[in-house]
Amino acid sequence: MTSIAYVSEAIRTILTERATALERPTDFVERSSARLSGAVFAQTLVFGFLTFPQASYAQLQHVAASLGVSVSRQAVQQRFGPASVLFMRQLLEEAVAQVIQSDGRVPELFSRFSGIYLQDGTEITLPPARAQQYPSSGKESGCLRVQLRLEYGQGVGLGLWLEPGGQGENSGPAVQTPVPEGAIWETDAGYLNLSRIRQQGETGRFWIIAPRADLAFFESNGLQSTLQELLARQTGNWVDLQVQVGVRERLPVRLVARRLSPEQTRTAQRRAQEVVSTPPKGARRPNVHRGPLRTKSGNRDHHGDRHHAHRRTSGKRKDLLGWVIWLTNLPLTLANAEEVLVLGRCRWQSELVWKLGKSLGKLDTWPSEDPERILTEIFAKWLGLLISHWVMLVECWQDPRHSIVGAHQVMQWMAPVLGVSLAGACSVESAVERCVLAMRRGCQIQPRPKRPATFQLLQTPALLSSSP
């Protein structure tokens, strides 16, 4: 059961008891008289970066002072090192092991399965000094690959894997750990491995995966086609076919696709060709300005820099931009074509996690070039995101209209209150209760009459046929 008291105890346990227990084994604290103990350091970083995602040492000093510990800015800076990296990583791993889930009722479509597991990953580029510990693929810089698995129905996070970027997302425990029998595993084409998903199907597990554009398809008459050729022969707006994929595997799959409207197709084609402009990532020292903050080309970031890049879309993929396509082993008795596409659409909720972490949490942007500070900061920010998720599970997740971005913004405002509650200024339960009350007001997505939101489609999958 997830309640205010349960979540409050989990936060208190991780950020006080477990932080204190880990400070000596990780060599973060070597003498008992240290002012910045493991618990104070963890709370300073977690709540500091929740409030100020690019917090300076001076701001972290102020956060520590709010927790009742008066230290200099240099003292804060000196605590970052190999020991702080190990300390924060182990603390994060213990927090991930906590099983906290929502008690809300799941949509009827979800109740047919033992879980809806969304999986996705991202890469965070690290300084070259970390290339040996976290090697990347073909780059001089280091690379940390983060993979996440989330059970969407109850909101429970059942996996956060931190791996070297050179290892590849299609290997390691992140993909070797199976989902429960009778559950659905949803992911993108990067995780598509025909032999693996065959084994999952043989052991009673379901999957919904986006196809790669280079897959070979075999129809019932034995005709081999590319995905583009197969869809080009379809005359209707909906496709639901039993086919085989893979020249060697010949894996029986169900191909479910929906043709987009001409307007949606043109939009997808335009986006495939456009130039994307984003703020630069990595170490971004706030006191260094490399150019004017505003130029004739438009707004700049606080360094005066922007990154410009063309979207990379292969020729084969461009031919498929007019379709929404999924491969699955779900039988028609469990989900019709509309329901398969609605379930597939849920996978984009995992994309919101990365948007939350990178755009709001600044997981891949740091105000320092110190490699130890950067890794410590990444682990602390992930711990802050996890704690935000725990609080969201008390009530907000139960509302099918919930907005995880809105809930995270509430946690940014309330992080100082949670921090001082652990310092004894008020009870942790009362601080968590105020967070829950704030999330109850204004953290909902409004229904859309023309393009239904995901929560609307989960309640009424038939809306997908009537939407443009």
JOJORA-V269733 format. One record per backbone hydrogen bond with DSSP energy under -1.0 kcal/mol. NH is the residue of the N-H (numbers start at 1). CO is the residue of the C=O. Records with the same first field share a line. If there is no record, write none. Layout:
NH->CO ; CO
This chain:
7->3
8->4
9->5
10->6
11->7
12->8
13->9
14->10
15->11
16->12
18->13
20->16
21->17
22->18
26->22
27->24
28->23
29->23
34->31
37->35
41->37
42->38
43->39
44->40
45->41
46->42
47->43
48->44
49->45
50->46
51->47
52->48
55->52
60->56
61->57
62->58
63->59
64->60
65->61
66->62
68->65
69->64
76->72
77->73
78->74
80->77
85->81
86->82
87->83
88->84
89->85
90->86
91->87
92->88
93->89
94->90
95->91
96->92
97->93
98->95
102->154
111->107
113->110
114->182
117->184
118->150
119->186
120->148
122->146
124->144
126->142
130->127
131->128
134->130
143->134
144->124
145->163
146->122
147->161
148->120
149->159
150->118
151->156
152->116
155->151
158->149
161->147
163->145
165->143
166->135
167->164
175->172
176->172
177->173
182->204
183->180
184->115
185->206
186->117
187->208
191->188
192->189
197->193
198->194
199->195
200->196
201->197
202->198
203->199
204->201
205->200
206->183
208->185
209->327
210->187
215->212
217->225
218->244
219->223
222->219
225->217
230->226
231->227
232->228
233->229
234->231
239->257
241->255
243->253
244->218
245->251
246->216
250->246
251->245
253->243
254->328
255->241
256->326
257->239
258->324
259->237
260->322
265->261
266->262
267->263
268->264
269->265
270->266
271->267
272->268
274->270
276->309
278->307
282->364
284->366
288->285
290->303
295->298
298->295
300->293
301->305
304->301
307->278
309->276
311->274
318->314
319->315
320->317
321->318
323->320
324->258
326->256
327->209
328->254
329->207
334->331
335->331
340->336
341->337
342->338
343->339
344->340
345->341
347->344
348->345
349->346
350->347
352->348
354->350
355->351
356->352
357->353
358->354
359->355
361->356
363->357
365->362
366->282
374->370
375->371
376->372
377->373
378->374
379->375
380->376
381->377
382->378
383->379
384->380
385->381
386->382
387->383
388->384
389->385
390->386
391->387
392->388
393->389
394->391
397->392
398->395
399->396
402->399
403->443
407->403
408->404
409->405
410->406
411->407
412->408
413->409
414->410
415->411
418->414
419->415
420->416
421->417
422->418
424->421
425->420
431->427
432->428
433->429
434->430
435->431
436->432
437->433
438->434
439->435
440->436
445->401
457->453
458->454
459->455
460->456
463->460
464->461
467->463
